[in-house]
Amino acid sequence: MPTATLKPTSFPFAAPAASPLRRLRRQLTLVLAACVLAGCASKLPAQVDRPVSSAQPPAASSPLVQISQQRQKAESKAGSGVSGFEILAGAQAAYGARLALVQGAKHTLDVQYYAIHADASTARLLEGVVNAARRGVRVRVLLDDFHGTGRNAQVMRLAFEPNIEMRMFNPLPGDRDSTISRMWNAATDFQRAQQRMHNKLFLADNVMGIMGGRNLGDAYFDNDESSNFLDTDVLIMGPSVQDLSSSFDSYWNNERAYPVQSLISKQALEDMQKSLRERALRSNDEDTVETAAQTAQAASSGARPSPPDGEPRPDGDITPEQRERAWDMKPVDLRSVPLVWAHSVVLADAPSKIPAVDSDGQTILMSAAPGMLENKRLNQLRALAETRNPGHIPSADSVVDGLVQLLSYAKKDLLIVSPYFVPGESMRQAFKEAVQRGVRVRVLTNSLSSNDAPIAHIGYARYREELLRDGVELYELVSDESDLRAAFGLGSGQNSFREGRRVMLHSKVLVLDGQLLVVGSMNLDQRSKLQNTEIAVLVRSRKLSGQAGGMIEKGLESAAWRVVLKDGDLLWQAPQNTRLKDQTTEPDASLPLRLMLKIISPFTPDSLL
């Protein structure tokens, strides 16, 4: 069973099913249940102690600081104020970079994620985090609360480790071991429950960091047995990391961030673990609940965790093969990773984009303006996009708004990767105007069969024909891993292709005119624009943009359906050099799933997708 991270509209209060139709049915059932249930809302704590803390300046005693300074000095063309970047596309690069930061940190680790899944890959990473804390590193973990139930709630045990602080952002009231309770409480404040902290940061000693699309879990590191995400991060060295740390601090010290101890006790988490194990044994569906937090707490720094002998291992459990793959991953050598040094700008939504709540969990007046994109940032963005002065850029209220404004500076080419692509009318108009200026606009998104949130596909499908008529070129990811070959670096490292595994697009990348690269947590959809908080880094570099663009081009050719209009009807053209054939309906999607989406489409607004 895949450990895919679901979007809020998917109501992930139960484990995702194997097929898109079963997932959609479960999503709709939970949506309807949430709509009819009412009341019974438990309360959030009224008095919460949130000690203020901030990122520490990079210290000369840190090996990571020394490596960063030596590498920048060795780069003769680097200049001042630049940072080093490496695109992390494959599983080994992404996982190995995180291992290297955990093992190399001497002073601080700041970790911010939308989702941390309790599974084999996370177990090893969080063991490293605990070991770092035990050797004196100050650790702060900030996690959105949408997935903080059931097995994944066990990750919260990190908060009870010495030298680790953990806070949950925008928590939902209700019993973390009860699906019904969480649904009841989400239904009483549906809009706030839909607004999530979607940022992803992994920062070490305030001098090196990783940001991009990946959450923490097997499916993000090519280690799930059935479904994996195709994703992109960047490793960053240098001053841009301090901008990322400033964003982290603004969320960490915000009133929407609740220390774990104010929400649940260690004993309650241990009772949940015992209950999960007992229920699994009774149902003959053993989930060992050998969670990331447990493994990290119990294991020594060099020991590989192994499950107790004789326990059953049905589908959905952590397998020995998953554990072995996670432990076979090697940390990268930060002294030799191929970096590109360039000027960059960090754009981040303010935490106040999500409304604050009172002790009853109800929305209260927002305490600040929704946007964090100040005129200074937009002026920096303009300087990155163009060498000449194009005039004043109006202020923007979100990262997505800032990126839409960036589209107006494209002169020749726009390459966009957005797994959930719901442009809305204003974004569609921006694409149309770009095409009319002579810009080639290409967009890669999920096909229906590769989309882990089938409901989100509605918002894309309703604009698909208009976008094609406007001249936008659309591509949709092939979902079967056996058809993808080595596109985007999938399968790099020790993991080989395995027949029948499903692949889901999760990268969020934009390349403008071959000279400006954007990587972040945001999708080009209305949820990222209006509801979720997001973060992105914009890098002005022809070399780095060329690397990303080449990767995307390869994927468009060999790993994606090209959608075109032929005689007024949609046609999915098969990628080159594959066994696939052209299709006249959504490829690899069943008729019941397609019909169900058509039925519910009129009742599903863009803002919830």
N, C-alpha and C positions, 0 to 999 in steps of 0.2 A: 504494500500500500504506500503510495507516495506521501512524503512529508511536505508537500507543497504549501507555501504560504498563500493563504487566500486573501482576496481583497475584502474590505469590510462589508460590501454588499453581499458577499457570499455567506455571511453569518457562520464563521467557522467554529461553532460550538460543538461540532462533531467531526470526526475524522473524515477527510475527503475520500470519496469513492473512486473506484478504478476507472470508470468510463465517464465521458463527458455528460451523457444523458443521466446517468445515476447521480452525478454531482449536481446537475441542474435540478433534478427532482428534489434532492435533499435541500438545496438552496431555497427553492420555492416553498417547500414545506415549512422551513424555519422562518422564512419571511412572513408567511401567512400566520404562523403561530405567534410571531412577535407582534403582528398587527392586532390580534384579537386578545392577547393576554394583557392584563393591566394590573397596576398596583403592586403591593408586596415588595416595594423597593427598600432594600437595606440602605444604610447610610454610610457615607464616607466619614472619616474622623474629622471632627471640627477643629481641634487644636493639634497642629502638626509642627514638630520641631524640625526645621530644615536648616541646619548649619550651612552658612555660606562658604563656599570654597571656590578657588579659581585655578586656572592652569598656571603652573610654575614656569618661570622663564627657562629656556634651554640652558642646562648647566654644563660647563666645560668638562666636568668629571664624567659625563655620560658617554659611553662608547658610541652610541648612536649619533650624538652631536659631533663627536670627533670624525666619524665616518662621513657625515654630511658635509662638514667643513673641508675635509681633505678632498672629497670628490668635486665639490664646487671649485676649489682652488685649482685642481688638476684640469678642469675644463677651461681652456684659455679664452673661449668666446662667451663664457657664461655671463660675465659682468655682474653688476650689483642688483639686488632685489629680485633675482630670478630663483626659481625652484626647479628641482629635478623631477621628472615624471617617467614612469613606465606603465604601459597598458598591461593590465592583468586580465587576459582573456581565458586561458585554460585553467583547469582545476588545480593542477600542480602549482602554477605560478601564484594563483590567488590564495591558496591554502598555505603554501610555503612562505609567502611574504608575511602572512599573519603570524605564523610560527616564529619567524625571525624577529618580528617586533616584540612578541611576548618574551622570547628568550633574551633579547638584547636590552630590554627596558631596565633602567636602573632607578629612576625616580618616580615616574608616573605612567599609568595606563588609563586612558579614557575611552570607554566603549559605549556607543550609542546605536541602537538598532530598533527597527520596527518589529522584528521577530527573532527570537533565539529558540531553536527547536532542541528538545532534549533527545539527542541521538548520538551516533558514534563519532561523527566528525566534530560536533560541538564538544563532546566529552574530552577529546584530547586538547582542544584549544583552551577550554576552561580549566583543565588541570594545569596547563601552563600559566594561566592567569592566577590561580591559587598559589602556585609555587612562586610566582613573582611577588605576590603579596607577602608570602612568608619570608622572602629575602629582603623585605623592606620597601618594596614599590607601593606607592599609594595608588589604589585602584578605585575608579568610579565607573559604575555600570548603570546606564540609563536605558530603560526598555519601555516601549509602548505596551500598554496593558491589554490590547485586544486579544492576544494569544495566550494570556497568562492564566490558563485553566488546565485542568487535568494533568497529564504527564508533563506538559511544558511548564506548569507552575513550579515543578521541582527545581527549575533553574534559579528560582528566587532564593534557594538555600545559600547561594553565594553571599547574600546579605549578612549571613551569620558567621562568615569567615573573618578572622582578624585582619585588619588593614584593608578590608573591602567594604565600600559603601555601594548600595544599590537602591535605585529609585524607579518607580513605575510612573510613566507619564499618562495623564488623562485616564486614571483608573475607573473601572466600571464597578459599581456596587454589586454585591451578590456572592453567593457561595461559589468558590472556585472549583468545587468538586460537583457542581450541579448545573447541568445544561439548562434546565427549566428556570432556575433562579436567575442565571445570567440573562436569559432571554426576557424574562419579566422586567428586569431592571433596564435593559437596553431599550425595551419598548416604551418605558416611561419618559425617556429622553432620547428618542431615536436619532435626532439630528446630531447631537453631540457624540453619540456612540459611533456615528459614521465618520467623524473627524479624527484622524489619527496622526501621530508623529511618525512620518515615513522616512526620516533621515537615517543614514547609515555611516558611521564613523568608527575608525579603529586607530587610535592615536597613541604614540609612545614618546615619552620624554619631550613632548611639545616640539619635536623636530622631524619626526617621520610619521606618516600616517597612510591609511587606505580609506578611500571613499568611492562610492559608486552605487551599483544596483543590488549587490548581494546582501542578503540576510545571513544568519549563521544556521547551518543545517546541512544534512547529507545531500539534499537535492540541489544545493548551490555549489557543491564540490564534486559533482559527478559520482556520488556514492550512494544514490538511492537505487534500489533493485528494480524499480519499474519506471520511474519518471524523474527527469532531471532538468534543471534550468540552464539555459544558455545565457551567460551573464558577463558583465564587464565591470571591472574596477580599475582604479589607477593607484599605484604606489607613488607617494609624494615625499620628497625630502626638501627641507628648507623653509623659508619664511611663510609660504602659503599655509603650512601646517598651523602656524599661530593664528591665522584667520579661522581655520577650522576649529581650533581650540576655543576661540572667542565665541563662536556659535554654540559649541558644546556647553560652555559656561552659562550662556543665556537660557538654555533649556534646563540645565541642572539646578540652577538657583531660582527657577520659576515656580510660582504657586501651584502650577499644574503637575509638578513632580512630587510624588509622595514616597518617602522612605518606606522600604518594604516592611520594616518593623511596625509601621503604623497601620498596615493593611492585613498582615497575617503573622502568626507566631511560628517559630521553628517547630514547636510541638504539633501545630495544625498541619504543617507541611509533612511531618513524619507520619501523622495519622492518615493524611491523604495517600501517601506512598503505600502504607499498609493496606488501605482500603482498595486501591487500584490493584495491588497484587492479589488480594483475596478474591476480588470480583473476576479477575482474569483467570484464576485457577478454577473457580466455580464454573465459568463458562467454557473451560477448556481452550481458552484463547490467551495463553500466557504472554503477558507483556512484562518483561522482567523489571521494568522501571529502573533499569540501570542507567539512570539519567546522567546528563552532563555534570550537574552539580554534585551528585553523589560520587561519581567516578573521580571528579576532581578532588573531592574532600578526602576520599579514602586512599587514593593511589599515591605511591611515592613518586618522586620526580622522574625516575627512569623506568618504572614498571609499566608493562602493557596490561591493561585491565582485561580479565577474562571472566566469562560468565560461570556461574556454578555448574558443576557437572550434573547431567541427568535432567536438566530443565528442558521442556519442549520448546521448539522453535518454529511456530507457524508463520505464515505470511504476515508481514507487518512488524515483526520483532526485529531487533538488531541482530544481524547474523554475524557469525565469526568472520565471514568474508568482508563485511562492512568494517568491522573493527580492524581487520588486518590492513585494508586499503587506507584507512585513516592513519594508522600508525606507520605505514610505509611511506607516507608523504614526508618529504625532506624540507627543512627550512632553506630558503634561498640565501645565497651569500650577498649580503647588502653591500659589500665592497666591490662587487663586480657586476651587479645587475645593470643592464643597458639603459641608462638614463638619458633623457633629452632635457636640456636645461632651457627654460623659457619663462617669459612673463605670463602672469595668470591673474585671474580675479575669482574670488569665491563669492557666490550668491547664495543667500540663505533666507528662508522665510523666518519671521519672528514666531516664537512660541505662542504669542497672543493671537495668531491666526486661528487657533483653537480656543473657543470660549472657556473661561474658568467656570468652576462649579462650586456650589455651597456644600455643606455637610450632608445634605440630603441627596447629593448627586445631581442637582438641578442646575441648569445654566444660569449664570449671573452675568452682569454687564462686563463686557470686555474691558481690560484695564489699559489697553494700548491700541494704537492703530494696527491694522492687519498686516501691513507690509514691512519688510526690513530692507527693501531695496532703496537705499538713500540715493540722492542725486550724485553724491560722490562715487558710489558704486556704479551708477549708470554711466557716468562720465568715463570711468575706467573701462567699462564695457564698450563704450563707443570708441575709445582709443584703441582697444584691441581689434575691433571690427574694421576700422578704417584708419588710414594714415592722414586723410584730410579731415577737416572739421565739418560734419554734416549738419550742424545746427543743434538746437536743444532737443533733448529726449525727455518726454514727460515722465513723471514719476510712475513707478509700477507697484502694484500691490502684492505681487507674488513672483516666485522664481519663474513660473511658466509665463506670466505676463512679460517679464524681462526677456525671455527667450523668444517670444512672439515678436517683440519689438526688434530683436536681433535679426529676424528674417528679412526685415526691410533693407538690410545692408548687403544681402547676397547679390552678387553680380552675375555669377556663372552657374554655380552648382550648390545644391543642398542635398546632403545625404542624412536621412533621419532614421533612427532605430527606436521604436517605441512599442513595447509589447501590448500595452493597452492604449489604443489610439482612438479617442473620441474628440474630434476637433471642435465641434460646435460651429456656429455660423461665423464668428469673428475669426477663428483660426483658419477656417476654410477660405475665407476671403483673403487672408494674408498669403496663403499658398497660391491662390488664383492670381493675385497681383504680382507675386514673384514670377510666376510662369509668363505672365503678360510682359514682364520686363526682359524676358529672354533667359530666365534662370531655369535650369533643369532641376526639378524637384522629384526626388525618389524617397519613398517611405517603405521601410520594412516593419511589419507588425506580425502578430500571431494569426495563423489560420484558425478556423473554428476548432479543428481537431487538436491543435497545439495549445489552445487557450485553457489555462487552468481555472479561469472564471468565465464560463460560457455566457453568462448574463452580460458581461462587459462587451462581448462581441456584438451585441445589439447596437450599441452606440457607434461602433465603427461601420457596421453593415448599412446603417441608414444613410451614411454620407458617401458610401463607396462609389456609386455611379456618378454622383455630382463631382467628386474629386477627379474621377477619370475624365469626365467631360471638360473639366477645367484644365486638363493637361498634366495632372499629377500622376506619376508612375507609382503603382502600388505592387508590393510584393508581400506574400504571406509564407511564413515558415512551414517547411515540411515537418511533420510531427514524428515520423519514425526515424530513430537514430541510425538504423542501418542504411538509410538513404542519404544521410548527411555527409558521410565521409569525413574529411578533416576540415570542413568549413568552420570558420571562426576559431580554430584551434581546439574544437571539441575533440576529446579523446587524447589530447596531449598528456604527457606524463605516463604513469604506469597503467592507467585504465584503458582497456581496449574496448572497441565497439561490441555491444552484446545485442543479439538479435531480439527485436520486439520491444526494447526500451523506448519510452516516449520522451520527446524533447519539447520543452516549452520555452519560448523566448522571454527573457527578463532583462536584457540589456537596455540601457537608456543612453543613447549616444546621438550627437549631432555634429556633422562636419560641414563647415561653411567655406566655400570657395577654396578648398584644399589648404586653408591656412589657419582656421580657427576650430579647435576641438572642444566640445562640451561633453562632459561625463557627469552623471549625477544619479540621484534617487528618483527623479521626477519622470512621470509619463506625460505625453502630450494628450491629456484628457481633462475633463472638467473636474474630476476628483482632485487631481494634483493642483489644478488651478484654484479651486474654490474651497476645498475641505482639508486635504492633508497638508502637513508641513513638509517642505522639501529642501534639498541642498544640492548645489552643483558647482563644479569648477570649470572655468573657461580658460583655455590655454592657447596663446597665439604662437603657433609653431608649424611651419610647413612640414617638417620632418615627422612630428608626432601625428599631425593631421593625415599625412600620407600613409603612415602605418595603420591608423584606424580606417581610413578610406579604403585601403587595399584589402583589409580584412572584410569590410562590409561588401565591397565589390565581389569578392570571392564567394561570399554567402549568397548574394543575389543570383549569381550564375549557377551555383551548384546545390543550393540548399533551400530554395524558395520558389513557390509558384508565382509567376507573374500574372496579375489579374488585368484583363483587357476587356474592352467592349467590342463584340463582333456581331454586326447586324442588329445592334441595339441590345444584345444579351451579354451577360457576363461569361467570360471564358477564363479558366485557370490554365495557363500554359506551363507545362512541366519543366523543371530545371534541366539544364544541359547535362548530357552524359550520365543519365540515370535510367533506371528501368521504368520510371513513371510515365504515364500518358496524360495528354490534355484532358481536362475535366470540364463539364458544363454545370456542375453543382459543387457546393462546398466539399473539397476533397476529404475523403476519409471520415466524413461526418454522417451519421445515420439520419434517415428520413424522420423518425420521431423527434430527434433533437432539433432538426431544422424547423419542423412544424411547430414545436413548442416555443421556439424563439420567436417565430412569426406571430404566434398568438399573444404572447406577453409583451411584444415590442411596443404597442401603443400605450401601455400602462407603465413604461419604464423610462423616466426622464434621464437626459444626459447627465444631470448633476449627481445622480446616484451611481453612475457607472465608472 
